[in-house]
């Protein structure tokens, strides 16, 4: 099974994309052409440009952010309780169907 992610962009458009177990959600977003996921640091948890908001139905199903990720989230535009960096979310079979809301801008 390939975990499928639904990206909901700020204008309401949705994109469904398949990934493989162990892959970062950021890599799936980039491969799917989600333009608002800039991923400037390439997944090193050093820039915050892969920020998204986890859909309320999924927040409790993800492991909590690390201290490093939490510190980086404080620097993003519009940080929220449901904010995560997609480079820090690794796909598992349990994340099949994950829904993420992509902010209009990362700056």
N, C-alpha and C positions, 0 to 999 in steps of 0.2 A: 504494500500500500504506500502511496505517496501522499504525505500530508498536504492538504490544500488550505491555502490562506486566502481570505477575502480582504482586499484593501479598499476602504471607502475613502475616496478623496474629498477634499473640502467642498467641491462643487456637486457632490452626491454621486459622481460616477463610481462604479465598482469594477474592480478587476479581480478575477480569481486566478491564482497561480499555484502550481504544484511545486513542491520541493522534495528533497530527500532527507531522511532521518540524519541528524547531525549537522545539517547545513544551517547557516544563520538565516534568520528571516530577512536581514538586510540583503543578502545575496539573492534571495528569491525576488525581493522587490526590485533590485537593480536589473535582474534578468527579465523581469516582467515589464520593464519600462516605466516604473512608477517615478515620474520626474521629480516629485517633491522629496523623495528619499535621495539625498545628494551623496551620502556616504563618503565624504571627503577624506576621512582618515583611513578608509579601506577596512574598517572593522576593528580598529584598535581601542575603541572606547575613549577617544581623545578629542572628539569634535562636537558631538551632539547633532550632527546633520542627518541622522537616520531616525530621529525622534518620531514617535507615533503615540496615539492614545489607544490603549487596549479597550475593546468593547466591554461593557459592564458584565456581560455574561461570561467573560473569560478571565477577568482579573484574578480571581481566587484559584484558577487552575494553573497559573504560571508560578514558577519559583520567584521569590522576592528578588529585587535587584541587589547586586553587591554594593558595598560601600563606594567603590569607584564609580559604578554606574549611577548610583543615587547622587553623588557629588556632581557628575556631569549633567544630570537631568536638571539640577538647580540652575544651570546656565542656559537652558534652551528657552525659546520663545514659548510663552504660555504653558509653563510646567503645571501639571495636575497630578492628582493622586494616581490616576491611571496612566501616567506617562511612562514610557519605556524606550530604550534604545534598541532598535531592531537588530543591531550587530551583536547584542548580548542575549538574544533569545535563540536558542538552538532547537531545531525541529525534533519532535518525537512523534510517534504514532498518536499519542494522547492529544497532540495539538492539531490534529486533522479537523478543519473547520474553523480555525482561529480567525477572528475578525478584528482588524486594526483600522483605526481612523487616522488618516494622514493629515497633518496640519497644512494650511494653505502655504505656509512658508517656514523655513528653518532658520531664518535670520530675523 
